[in-house]
């Protein structure tokens, strides 16, 4: 049985007050795509799909975000300078 909760605070309350972790709907869809409709054959199937590192971005994700932000800032600056 899966516990599904889309809100962050709902998932936190479930995690803090039970031995289970709730999944966001997107995580359930990811599980269905990887495992099939029957899902994983485990007592706590959500454990393979919960981020244990606090859910923050990885170093690679931060690098991509930073590079994209710098690129957009550079494009904006070029447009701003050419408009003068």
PyMOL Python script that loads the backbone (N, CA, C, O; Angstrom):
from pymol import cmd

cmd.read_pdbstr("""\
ATOM      1  N   UNK A   1       0.843  -1.172   0.000  1.00  0.00           N
ATOM      2  CA  UNK A   1       0.000   0.000   0.000  1.00  0.00           C
ATOM      3  C   UNK A   1       0.897   1.249   0.000  1.00  0.00           C
ATOM      4  O   UNK A   1       1.868   1.332   0.753  1.00  0.00           O
ATOM      5  N   UNK A   2       0.556   2.195  -0.844  1.00  0.00           N
ATOM      6  CA  UNK A   2       1.293   3.452  -0.918  1.00  0.00           C
ATOM      7  C   UNK A   2       0.523   4.554  -0.214  1.00  0.00           C
ATOM      8  O   UNK A   2      -0.707   4.554  -0.179  1.00  0.00           O
ATOM      9  N   UNK A   3       1.263   5.483   0.340  1.00  0.00           N
ATOM     10  CA  UNK A   3       0.670   6.685   0.918  1.00  0.00           C
ATOM     11  C   UNK A   3       1.066   7.833   0.004  1.00  0.00           C
ATOM     12  O   UNK A   3       2.253   8.068  -0.225  1.00  0.00           O
ATOM     13  N   UNK A   4       0.084   8.541  -0.515  1.00  0.00           N
ATOM     14  CA  UNK A   4       0.339   9.626  -1.460  1.00  0.00           C
ATOM     15  C   UNK A   4      -0.095  10.939  -0.826  1.00  0.00           C
ATOM     16  O   UNK A   4      -1.226  11.068  -0.357  1.00  0.00           O
ATOM     17  N   UNK A   5       0.809  11.913  -0.815  1.00  0.00           N
ATOM     18  CA  UNK A   5       0.505  13.261  -0.324  1.00  0.00           C
ATOM     19  C   UNK A   5       1.328  14.237  -1.144  1.00  0.00           C
ATOM     20  O   UNK A   5       2.554  14.134  -1.182  1.00  0.00           O
ATOM     21  N   UNK A   6       0.678  15.172  -1.794  1.00  0.00           N
ATOM     22  CA  UNK A   6       1.392  16.103  -2.662  1.00  0.00           C
ATOM     23  C   UNK A   6       1.995  17.279  -1.904  1.00  0.00           C
ATOM     24  O   UNK A   6       2.954  17.885  -2.382  1.00  0.00           O
ATOM     25  N   UNK A   7       1.465  17.610  -0.752  1.00  0.00           N
ATOM     26  CA  UNK A   7       1.970  18.750   0.002  1.00  0.00           C
ATOM     27  C   UNK A   7       3.188  18.392   0.840  1.00  0.00           C
ATOM     28  O   UNK A   7       3.249  17.314   1.431  1.00  0.00           O
ATOM     29  N   UNK A   8       4.161  19.304   0.887  1.00  0.00           N
ATOM     30  CA  UNK A   8       5.382  19.068   1.655  1.00  0.00           C
ATOM     31  C   UNK A   8       5.072  18.847   3.129  1.00  0.00           C
ATOM     32  O   UNK A   8       5.579  17.902   3.734  1.00  0.00           O
ATOM     33  N   UNK A   9       4.244  19.709   3.713  1.00  0.00           N
ATOM     34  CA  UNK A   9       3.985  19.588   5.151  1.00  0.00           C
ATOM     35  C   UNK A   9       3.222  18.303   5.464  1.00  0.00           C
ATOM     36  O   UNK A   9       3.433  17.702   6.517  1.00  0.00           O
ATOM     37  N   UNK A  10       2.348  17.881   4.574  1.00  0.00           N
ATOM     38  CA  UNK A  10       1.634  16.615   4.783  1.00  0.00           C
ATOM     39  C   UNK A  10       2.610  15.447   4.786  1.00  0.00           C
ATOM     40  O   UNK A  10       2.527  14.563   5.639  1.00  0.00           O
ATOM     41  N   UNK A  11       3.533  15.444   3.833  1.00  0.00           N
ATOM     42  CA  UNK A  11       4.527  14.364   3.785  1.00  0.00           C
ATOM     43  C   UNK A  11       5.409  14.385   5.027  1.00  0.00           C
ATOM     44  O   UNK A  11       5.752  13.329   5.560  1.00  0.00           O
ATOM     45  N   UNK A  12       5.781  15.576   5.494  1.00  0.00           N
ATOM     46  CA  UNK A  12       6.611  15.688   6.698  1.00  0.00           C
ATOM     47  C   UNK A  12       5.883  15.161   7.926  1.00  0.00           C
ATOM     48  O   UNK A  12       6.475  14.449   8.737  1.00  0.00           O
ATOM     49  N   UNK A  13       4.600  15.504   8.073  1.00  0.00           N
ATOM     50  CA  UNK A  13       3.832  15.027   9.226  1.00  0.00           C
ATOM     51  C   UNK A  13       3.710  13.515   9.220  1.00  0.00           C
ATOM     52  O   UNK A  13       3.816  12.877  10.267  1.00  0.00           O
ATOM     53  N   UNK A  14       3.489  12.939   8.051  1.00  0.00           N
ATOM     54  CA  UNK A  14       3.394  11.484   7.945  1.00  0.00           C
ATOM     55  C   UNK A  14       4.723  10.850   8.306  1.00  0.00           C
ATOM     56  O   UNK A  14       4.754   9.858   9.035  1.00  0.00           O
ATOM     57  N   UNK A  15       5.821  11.401   7.810  1.00  0.00           N
ATOM     58  CA  UNK A  15       7.149  10.852   8.092  1.00  0.00           C
ATOM     59  C   UNK A  15       7.505  10.975   9.569  1.00  0.00           C
ATOM     60  O   UNK A  15       8.143  10.081  10.126  1.00  0.00           O
ATOM     61  N   UNK A  16       7.100  12.071  10.209  1.00  0.00           N
ATOM     62  CA  UNK A  16       7.464  12.286  11.602  1.00  0.00           C
ATOM     63  C   UNK A  16       6.591  11.492  12.578  1.00  0.00           C
ATOM     64  O   UNK A  16       7.026  11.190  13.689  1.00  0.00           O
ATOM     65  N   UNK A  17       5.375  11.155  12.175  1.00  0.00           N
ATOM     66  CA  UNK A  17       4.447  10.509  13.101  1.00  0.00           C
ATOM     67  C   UNK A  17       4.172   9.041  12.798  1.00  0.00           C
ATOM     68  O   UNK A  17       3.420   8.389  13.523  1.00  0.00           O
ATOM     69  N   UNK A  18       4.766   8.525  11.750  1.00  0.00           N
ATOM     70  CA  UNK A  18       4.591   7.111  11.415  1.00  0.00           C
ATOM     71  C   UNK A  18       5.937   6.534  10.993  1.00  0.00           C
ATOM     72  O   UNK A  18       6.939   7.247  10.936  1.00  0.00           O
ATOM     73  N   UNK A  19       5.951   5.265  10.707  1.00  0.00           N
ATOM     74  CA  UNK A  19       7.167   4.634  10.195  1.00  0.00           C
ATOM     75  C   UNK A  19       7.182   4.632   8.672  1.00  0.00           C
ATOM     76  O   UNK A  19       8.038   3.992   8.062  1.00  0.00           O
ATOM     77  N   UNK A  20       6.262   5.327   8.067  1.00  0.00           N
ATOM     78  CA  UNK A  20       6.123   5.343   6.616  1.00  0.00           C
ATOM     79  C   UNK A  20       6.506   6.719   6.069  1.00  0.00           C
ATOM     80  O   UNK A  20       6.629   7.695   6.809  1.00  0.00           O
ATOM     81  N   UNK A  21       6.686   6.763   4.762  1.00  0.00           N
ATOM     82  CA  UNK A  21       6.940   8.012   4.053  1.00  0.00           C
ATOM     83  C   UNK A  21       5.931   8.112   2.926  1.00  0.00           C
ATOM     84  O   UNK A  21       5.705   7.147   2.197  1.00  0.00           O
ATOM     85  N   UNK A  22       5.335   9.266   2.786  1.00  0.00           N
ATOM     86  CA  UNK A  22       4.374   9.482   1.707  1.00  0.00           C
ATOM     87  C   UNK A  22       5.128   9.883   0.447  1.00  0.00           C
ATOM     88  O   UNK A  22       6.184  10.512   0.511  1.00  0.00           O
ATOM     89  N   UNK A  23       4.577   9.514  -0.681  1.00  0.00           N
ATOM     90  CA  UNK A  23       5.142   9.874  -1.968  1.00  0.00           C
ATOM     91  C   UNK A  23       4.305  10.962  -2.616  1.00  0.00           C
ATOM     92  O   UNK A  23       3.085  11.003  -2.456  1.00  0.00           O
ATOM     93  N   UNK A  24       4.965  11.833  -3.341  1.00  0.00           N
ATOM     94  CA  UNK A  24       4.279  12.794  -4.193  1.00  0.00           C
ATOM     95  C   UNK A  24       3.727  12.024  -5.388  1.00  0.00           C
ATOM     96  O   UNK A  24       4.259  10.974  -5.749  1.00  0.00           O
ATOM     97  N   UNK A  25       2.672  12.534  -5.996  1.00  0.00           N
ATOM     98  CA  UNK A  25       2.075  11.858  -7.143  1.00  0.00           C
ATOM     99  C   UNK A  25       3.092  11.622  -8.252  1.00  0.00           C
ATOM    100  O   UNK A  25       3.052  10.592  -8.924  1.00  0.00           O
ATOM    101  N   UNK A  26       4.007  12.576  -8.445  1.00  0.00           N
ATOM    102  CA  UNK A  26       5.048  12.404  -9.471  1.00  0.00           C
ATOM    103  C   UNK A  26       5.938  11.214  -9.149  1.00  0.00           C
ATOM    104  O   UNK A  26       6.373  10.513 -10.063  1.00  0.00           O
ATOM    105  N   UNK A  27       6.221  10.969  -7.876  1.00  0.00           N
ATOM    106  CA  UNK A  27       7.012   9.815  -7.478  1.00  0.00           C
ATOM    107  C   UNK A  27       6.283   8.508  -7.724  1.00  0.00           C
ATOM    108  O   UNK A  27       6.899   7.503  -8.079  1.00  0.00           O
ATOM    109  N   UNK A  28       4.968   8.521  -7.534  1.00  0.00           N
ATOM    110  CA  UNK A  28       4.169   7.323  -7.800  1.00  0.00           C
ATOM    111  C   UNK A  28       4.173   7.022  -9.296  1.00  0.00           C
ATOM    112  O   UNK A  28       4.289   5.864  -9.699  1.00  0.00           O
ATOM    113  N   UNK A  29       4.046   8.057 -10.114  1.00  0.00           N
ATOM    114  CA  UNK A  29       4.095   7.857 -11.567  1.00  0.00           C
ATOM    115  C   UNK A  29       5.466   7.334 -11.997  1.00  0.00           C
ATOM    116  O   UNK A  29       5.557   6.460 -12.859  1.00  0.00           O
ATOM    117  N   UNK A  30       6.531   7.869 -11.394  1.00  0.00           N
ATOM    118  CA  UNK A  30       7.883   7.385 -11.690  1.00  0.00           C
ATOM    119  C   UNK A  30       8.010   5.913 -11.307  1.00  0.00           C
ATOM    120  O   UNK A  30       8.593   5.124 -12.051  1.00  0.00           O
ATOM    121  N   UNK A  31       7.476   5.549 -10.165  1.00  0.00           N
ATOM    122  CA  UNK A  31       7.521   4.166  -9.720  1.00  0.00           C
ATOM    123  C   UNK A  31       6.771   3.262 -10.694  1.00  0.00           C
ATOM    124  O   UNK A  31       7.252   2.179 -11.027  1.00  0.00           O
ATOM    125  N   UNK A  32       5.602   3.694 -11.151  1.00  0.00           N
ATOM    126  CA  UNK A  32       4.811   2.893 -12.085  1.00  0.00           C
ATOM    127  C   UNK A  32       5.554   2.702 -13.405  1.00  0.00           C
ATOM    128  O   UNK A  32       5.501   1.625 -13.998  1.00  0.00           O
ATOM    129  N   UNK A  33       6.244   3.741 -13.862  1.00  0.00           N
ATOM    130  CA  UNK A  33       6.991   3.624 -15.107  1.00  0.00           C
ATOM    131  C   UNK A  33       8.162   2.646 -14.966  1.00  0.00           C
ATOM    132  O   UNK A  33       8.449   1.884 -15.889  1.00  0.00           O
ATOM    133  N   UNK A  34       8.822   2.667 -13.834  1.00  0.00           N
ATOM    134  CA  UNK A  34       9.989   1.801 -13.626  1.00  0.00           C
ATOM    135  C   UNK A  34       9.619   0.374 -13.234  1.00  0.00           C
ATOM    136  O   UNK A  34      10.239  -0.584 -13.696  1.00  0.00           O
ATOM    137  N   UNK A  35       8.614   0.239 -12.387  1.00  0.00           N
ATOM    138  CA  UNK A  35       8.312  -1.069 -11.790  1.00  0.00           C
ATOM    139  C   UNK A  35       7.117  -1.767 -12.432  1.00  0.00           C
ATOM    140  O   UNK A  35       6.904  -2.956 -12.197  1.00  0.00           O
ATOM    141  N   UNK A  36       6.339  -1.055 -13.233  1.00  0.00           N
ATOM    142  CA  UNK A  36       5.099  -1.617 -13.757  1.00  0.00           C
ATOM    143  C   UNK A  36       3.955  -1.301 -12.812  1.00  0.00           C
ATOM    144  O   UNK A  36       4.169  -0.775 -11.719  1.00  0.00           O
ATOM    145  N   UNK A  37       2.759  -1.617 -13.228  1.00  0.00           N
ATOM    146  CA  UNK A  37       1.583  -1.267 -12.431  1.00  0.00           C
ATOM    147  C   UNK A  37       1.526  -1.994 -11.096  1.00  0.00           C
ATOM    148  O   UNK A  37       0.942  -1.475 -10.145  1.00  0.00           O
ATOM    149  N   UNK A  38       2.115  -3.179 -10.999  1.00  0.00           N
ATOM    150  CA  UNK A  38       2.100  -3.916  -9.734  1.00  0.00           C
ATOM    151  C   UNK A  38       3.009  -3.268  -8.700  1.00  0.00           C
ATOM    152  O   UNK A  38       2.811  -3.460  -7.501  1.00  0.00           O
ATOM    153  N   UNK A  39       4.000  -2.504  -9.144  1.00  0.00           N
ATOM    154  CA  UNK A  39       4.925  -1.846  -8.229  1.00  0.00           C
ATOM    155  C   UNK A  39       5.947  -2.806  -7.667  1.00  0.00           C
ATOM    156  O   UNK A  39       5.906  -3.998  -7.970  1.00  0.00           O
ATOM    157  N   UNK A  40       6.865  -2.310  -6.853  1.00  0.00           N
ATOM    158  CA  UNK A  40       7.893  -3.166  -6.264  1.00  0.00           C
ATOM    159  C   UNK A  40       7.275  -4.106  -5.230  1.00  0.00           C
ATOM    160  O   UNK A  40       6.284  -3.765  -4.584  1.00  0.00           O
ATOM    161  N   UNK A  41       7.857  -5.272  -5.082  1.00  0.00           N
ATOM    162  CA  UNK A  41       7.359  -6.274  -4.139  1.00  0.00           C
ATOM    163  C   UNK A  41       8.109  -6.129  -2.818  1.00  0.00           C
ATOM    164  O   UNK A  41       8.946  -6.961  -2.469  1.00  0.00           O
ATOM    165  N   UNK A  42       7.796  -5.063  -2.094  1.00  0.00           N
ATOM    166  CA  UNK A  42       8.464  -4.781  -0.823  1.00  0.00           C
ATOM    167  C   UNK A  42       7.430  -4.361   0.210  1.00  0.00           C
ATOM    168  O   UNK A  42       6.326  -3.943  -0.135  1.00  0.00           O
ATOM    169  N   UNK A  43       7.799  -4.477   1.479  1.00  0.00           N
ATOM    170  CA  UNK A  43       6.888  -4.063   2.554  1.00  0.00           C
ATOM    171  C   UNK A  43       6.692  -2.547   2.541  1.00  0.00           C
ATOM    172  O   UNK A  43       5.581  -2.059   2.748  1.00  0.00           O
ATOM    173  N   UNK A  44       7.769  -1.810   2.299  1.00  0.00           N
ATOM    174  CA  UNK A  44       7.714  -0.353   2.219  1.00  0.00           C
ATOM    175  C   UNK A  44       8.219   0.070   0.836  1.00  0.00           C
ATOM    176  O   UNK A  44       9.384   0.443   0.700  1.00  0.00           O
ATOM    177  N   UNK A  45       7.380   0.022  -0.176  1.00  0.00           N
ATOM    178  CA  UNK A  45       7.838   0.280  -1.547  1.00  0.00           C
ATOM    179  C   UNK A  45       8.340   1.700  -1.776  1.00  0.00           C
ATOM    180  O   UNK A  45       9.097   1.945  -2.715  1.00  0.00           O
ATOM    181  N   UNK A  46       7.931   2.627  -0.936  1.00  0.00           N
ATOM    182  CA  UNK A  46       8.348   4.021  -1.142  1.00  0.00           C
ATOM    183  C   UNK A  46       9.815   4.257  -0.810  1.00  0.00           C
ATOM    184  O   UNK A  46      10.378   5.265  -1.237  1.00  0.00           O
ATOM    185  N   UNK A  47      10.442   3.371  -0.071  1.00  0.00           N
ATOM    186  CA  UNK A  47      11.815   3.607   0.390  1.00  0.00           C
ATOM    187  C   UNK A  47      12.813   3.768  -0.747  1.00  0.00           C
ATOM    188  O   UNK A  47      13.810   4.473  -0.590  1.00  0.00           O
ATOM    189  N   UNK A  48      12.573   3.141  -1.870  1.00  0.00           N
ATOM    190  CA  UNK A  48      13.477   3.278  -3.007  1.00  0.00           C
ATOM    191  C   UNK A  48      13.267   4.562  -3.787  1.00  0.00           C
ATOM    192  O   UNK A  48      14.014   4.851  -4.722  1.00  0.00           O
ATOM    193  N   UNK A  49      12.244   5.344  -3.407  1.00  0.00           N
ATOM    194  CA  UNK A  49      11.906   6.542  -4.168  1.00  0.00           C
ATOM    195  C   UNK A  49      11.883   7.813  -3.317  1.00  0.00           C
ATOM    196  O   UNK A  49      11.451   8.867  -3.783  1.00  0.00           O
ATOM    197  N   UNK A  50      12.341   7.714  -2.095  1.00  0.00           N
ATOM    198  CA  UNK A  50      12.403   8.878  -1.212  1.00  0.00           C
ATOM    199  C   UNK A  50      13.840   9.361  -1.163  1.00  0.00           C
ATOM    200  O   UNK A  50      14.759   8.565  -0.969  1.00  0.00           O
ATOM    201  N   UNK A  51      14.040  10.670  -1.340  1.00  0.00           N
ATOM    202  CA  UNK A  51      15.387  11.226  -1.231  1.00  0.00           C
ATOM    203  C   UNK A  51      15.754  11.354   0.239  1.00  0.00           C
ATOM    204  O   UNK A  51      15.028  11.972   1.018  1.00  0.00           O
ATOM    205  N   UNK A  52      16.860  10.778   0.606  1.00  0.00           N
ATOM    206  CA  UNK A  52      17.305  10.800   2.007  1.00  0.00           C
ATOM    207  C   UNK A  52      18.230  11.965   2.321  1.00  0.00           C
ATOM    208  O   UNK A  52      18.592  12.166   3.480  1.00  0.00           O
ATOM    209  N   UNK A  53      18.619  12.738   1.312  1.00  0.00           N
ATOM    210  CA  UNK A  53      19.566  13.823   1.552  1.00  0.00           C
ATOM    211  C   UNK A  53      18.868  15.152   1.795  1.00  0.00           C
ATOM    212  O   UNK A  53      19.454  16.208   1.557  1.00  0.00           O
ATOM    213  N   UNK A  54      17.639  15.117   2.259  1.00  0.00           N
ATOM    214  CA  UNK A  54      16.911  16.349   2.502  1.00  0.00           C
ATOM    215  C   UNK A  54      16.207  16.862   1.263  1.00  0.00           C
ATOM    216  O   UNK A  54      15.529  17.888   1.314  1.00  0.00           O
ATOM    217  N   UNK A  55      16.356  16.168   0.164  1.00  0.00           N
ATOM    218  CA  UNK A  55      15.651  16.554  -1.041  1.00  0.00           C
ATOM    219  C   UNK A  55      16.234  17.737  -1.775  1.00  0.00           C
ATOM    220  O   UNK A  55      15.632  18.227  -2.730  1.00  0.00           O
ATOM    221  N   UNK A  56      17.391  18.205  -1.353  1.00  0.00           N
ATOM    222  CA  UNK A  56      17.996  19.356  -2.014  1.00  0.00           C
ATOM    223  C   UNK A  56      18.607  18.985  -3.348  1.00  0.00           C
ATOM    224  O   UNK A  56      18.749  17.803  -3.662  1.00  0.00           O
ATOM    225  N   UNK A  57      18.964  19.970  -4.124  1.00  0.00           N
ATOM    226  CA  UNK A  57      19.550  19.699  -5.431  1.00  0.00           C
ATOM    227  C   UNK A  57      20.960  19.122  -5.310  1.00  0.00           C
ATOM    228  O   UNK A  57      21.676  19.385  -4.344  1.00  0.00           O
ATOM    229  N   UNK A  58      21.338  18.334  -6.308  1.00  0.00           N
ATOM    230  CA  UNK A  58      22.687  17.775  -6.343  1.00  0.00           C
ATOM    231  C   UNK A  58      23.651  18.837  -6.862  1.00  0.00           C
ATOM    232  O   UNK A  58      23.227  19.899  -7.319  1.00  0.00           O
ATOM    233  N   UNK A  59      24.930  18.551  -6.790  1.00  0.00           N
ATOM    234  CA  UNK A  59      25.935  19.480  -7.303  1.00  0.00           C
ATOM    235  C   UNK A  59      25.773  19.718  -8.795  1.00  0.00           C
ATOM    236  O   UNK A  59      25.933  20.843  -9.269  1.00  0.00           O
ATOM    237  N   UNK A  60      25.454  18.659  -9.539  1.00  0.00           N
ATOM    238  CA  UNK A  60      25.256  18.802 -10.983  1.00  0.00           C
ATOM    239  C   UNK A  60      24.049  19.685 -11.282  1.00  0.00           C
ATOM    240  O   UNK A  60      24.097  20.518 -12.188  1.00  0.00           O
ATOM    241  N   UNK A  61      22.972  19.507 -10.527  1.00  0.00           N
ATOM    242  CA  UNK A  61      21.780  20.330 -10.733  1.00  0.00           C
ATOM    243  C   UNK A  61      22.082  21.800 -10.429  1.00  0.00           C
ATOM    244  O   UNK A  61      21.630  22.693 -11.145  1.00  0.00           O
ATOM    245  N   UNK A  62      22.841  22.041  -9.373  1.00  0.00           N
ATOM    246  CA  UNK A  62      23.215  23.422  -9.054  1.00  0.00           C
ATOM    247  C   UNK A  62      24.092  24.023 -10.143  1.00  0.00           C
ATOM    248  O   UNK A  62      23.950  25.200 -10.474  1.00  0.00           O
ATOM    249  N   UNK A  63      25.002  23.219 -10.707  1.00  0.00           N
ATOM    250  CA  UNK A  63      25.863  23.696 -11.787  1.00  0.00           C
ATOM    251  C   UNK A  63      25.056  24.076 -13.017  1.00  0.00           C
ATOM    252  O   UNK A  63      25.301  25.118 -13.624  1.00  0.00           O
ATOM    253  N   UNK A  64      24.100  23.241 -13.387  1.00  0.00           N
ATOM    254  CA  UNK A  64      23.258  23.541 -14.550  1.00  0.00           C
ATOM    255  C   UNK A  64      22.434  24.793 -14.291  1.00  0.00           C
ATOM    256  O   UNK A  64      22.305  25.641 -15.174  1.00  0.00           O
ATOM    257  N   UNK A  65      21.879  24.918 -13.099  1.00  0.00           N
ATOM    258  CA  UNK A  65      21.087  26.100 -12.755  1.00  0.00           C
ATOM    259  C   UNK A  65      21.948  27.357 -12.814  1.00  0.00           C
ATOM    260  O   UNK A  65      21.520  28.380 -13.349  1.00  0.00           O
ATOM    261  N   UNK A  66      23.153  27.285 -12.269  1.00  0.00           N
ATOM    262  CA  UNK A  66      24.046  28.440 -12.258  1.00  0.00           C
ATOM    263  C   UNK A  66      24.446  28.828 -13.675  1.00  0.00           C
ATOM    264  O   UNK A  66      24.429  30.009 -14.022  1.00  0.00           O
ATOM    265  N   UNK A  67      24.807  27.842 -14.500  1.00  0.00           N
ATOM    266  CA  UNK A  67      25.190  28.129 -15.886  1.00  0.00           C
ATOM    267  C   UNK A  67      24.027  28.742 -16.652  1.00  0.00           C
ATOM    268  O   UNK A  67      24.217  29.698 -17.404  1.00  0.00           O
ATOM    269  N   UNK A  68      22.835  28.207 -16.471  1.00  0.00           N
ATOM    270  CA  UNK A  68      21.654  28.759 -17.136  1.00  0.00           C
ATOM    271  C   UNK A  68      21.366  30.174 -16.686  1.00  0.00           C
ATOM    272  O   UNK A  68      21.018  31.029 -17.500  1.00  0.00           O
ATOM    273  N   UNK A  69      21.508  30.427 -15.394  1.00  0.00           N
ATOM    274  CA  UNK A  69      21.268  31.774 -14.865  1.00  0.00           C
ATOM    275  C   UNK A  69      22.276  32.771 -15.431  1.00  0.00           C
ATOM    276  O   UNK A  69      21.909  33.885 -15.804  1.00  0.00           O
ATOM    277  N   UNK A  70      23.545  32.369 -15.496  1.00  0.00           N
ATOM    278  CA  UNK A  70      24.571  33.257 -16.055  1.00  0.00           C
ATOM    279  C   UNK A  70      24.320  33.522 -17.540  1.00  0.00           C
ATOM    280  O   UNK A  70      24.500  34.645 -18.011  1.00  0.00           O
ATOM    281  N   UNK A  71      23.907  32.499 -18.270  1.00  0.00           N
ATOM    282  CA  UNK A  71      23.598  32.669 -19.686  1.00  0.00           C
ATOM    283  C   UNK A  71      22.445  33.642 -19.880  1.00  0.00           C
ATOM    284  O   UNK A  71      22.523  34.539 -20.719  1.00  0.00           O
ATOM    285  N   UNK A  72      21.385  33.472 -19.115  1.00  0.00           N
ATOM    286  CA  UNK A  72      20.243  34.386 -19.227  1.00  0.00           C
ATOM    287  C   UNK A  72      20.625  35.811 -18.831  1.00  0.00           C
ATOM    288  O   UNK A  72      20.194  36.771 -19.470  1.00  0.00           O
ATOM    289  N   UNK A  73      21.416  35.949 -17.799  1.00  0.00           N
ATOM    290  CA  UNK A  73      21.857  37.286 -17.383  1.00  0.00           C
ATOM    291  C   UNK A  73      22.703  37.932 -18.480  1.00  0.00           C
ATOM    292  O   UNK A  73      22.562  39.125 -18.750  1.00  0.00           O
ATOM    293  N   UNK A  74      23.584  37.146 -19.114  1.00  0.00           N
ATOM    294  CA  UNK A  74      24.402  37.680 -20.201  1.00  0.00           C
ATOM    295  C   UNK A  74      23.560  38.096 -21.397  1.00  0.00           C
ATOM    296  O   UNK A  74      23.810  39.145 -21.990  1.00  0.00           O
ATOM    297  N   UNK A  75      22.573  37.296 -21.758  1.00  0.00           N
ATOM    298  CA  UNK A  75      21.681  37.649 -22.870  1.00  0.00           C
ATOM    299  C   UNK A  75      20.878  38.909 -22.557  1.00  0.00           C
ATOM    300  O   UNK A  75      20.704  39.775 -23.415  1.00  0.00           O
ATOM    301  N   UNK A  76      20.392  39.003 -21.322  1.00  0.00           N
ATOM    302  CA  UNK A  76      19.647  40.192 -20.926  1.00  0.00           C
ATOM    303  C   UNK A  76      20.544  41.427 -20.998  1.00  0.00           C
ATOM    304  O   UNK A  76      20.118  42.481 -21.470  1.00  0.00           O
ATOM    305  N   UNK A  77      21.778  41.295 -20.532  1.00  0.00           N
ATOM    306  CA  UNK A  77      22.709  42.424 -20.523  1.00  0.00           C
ATOM    307  C   UNK A  77      23.020  42.878 -21.951  1.00  0.00           C
ATOM    308  O   UNK A  77      23.080  44.077 -22.223  1.00  0.00           O
ATOM    309  N   UNK A  78      23.216  41.926 -22.856  1.00  0.00           N
ATOM    310  CA  UNK A  78      23.466  42.293 -24.260  1.00  0.00           C
ATOM    311  C   UNK A  78      22.276  43.037 -24.842  1.00  0.00           C
ATOM    312  O   UNK A  78      22.448  44.043 -25.529  1.00  0.00           O
ATOM    313  N   UNK A  79      21.094  42.559 -24.576  1.00  0.00           N
ATOM    314  CA  UNK A  79      19.897  43.224 -25.087  1.00  0.00           C
ATOM    315  C   UNK A  79      19.762  44.619 -24.471  1.00  0.00           C
ATOM    316  O   UNK A  79      19.408  45.576 -25.160  1.00  0.00           O
ATOM    317  N   UNK A  80      20.043  44.727 -23.180  1.00  0.00           N
ATOM    318  CA  UNK A  80      19.951  46.002 -22.475  1.00  0.00           C
ATOM    319  C   UNK A  80      20.953  47.002 -23.072  1.00  0.00           C
ATOM    320  O   UNK A  80      20.610  48.165 -23.281  1.00  0.00           O
ATOM    321  N   UNK A  81      22.189  46.556 -23.347  1.00  0.00           N
ATOM    322  CA  UNK A  81      23.218  47.459 -23.905  1.00  0.00           C
ATOM    323  C   UNK A  81      22.886  47.871 -25.332  1.00  0.00           C
ATOM    324  O   UNK A  81      23.122  49.018 -25.712  1.00  0.00           O
ATOM    325  N   UNK A  82      22.342  46.955 -26.127  1.00  0.00           N
ATOM    326  CA  UNK A  82      22.045  47.300 -27.524  1.00  0.00           C
ATOM    327  C   UNK A  82      20.823  48.206 -27.618  1.00  0.00           C
ATOM    328  O   UNK A  82      20.640  48.871 -28.637  1.00  0.00           O
ATOM    329  N   UNK A  83      19.991  48.252 -26.598  1.00  0.00           N
ATOM    330  CA  UNK A  83      18.805  49.108 -26.618  1.00  0.00           C
ATOM    331  C   UNK A  83      19.158  50.554 -26.332  1.00  0.00           C
ATOM    332  O   UNK A  83      18.359  51.443 -26.628  1.00  0.00           O
ATOM    333  N   UNK A  84      20.325  50.820 -25.769  1.00  0.00           N
ATOM    334  CA  UNK A  84      20.722  52.194 -25.426  1.00  0.00           C
ATOM    335  C   UNK A  84      21.166  52.958 -26.611  1.00  0.00           C
ATOM    336  O   UNK A  84      21.531  54.127 -26.491  1.00  0.00           O
TER     337      UNK A  84
END
""", "prot")
cmd.dss("prot")
cmd.show_as("cartoon", "prot")
cmd.util.cbc("prot")
cmd.orient("prot")
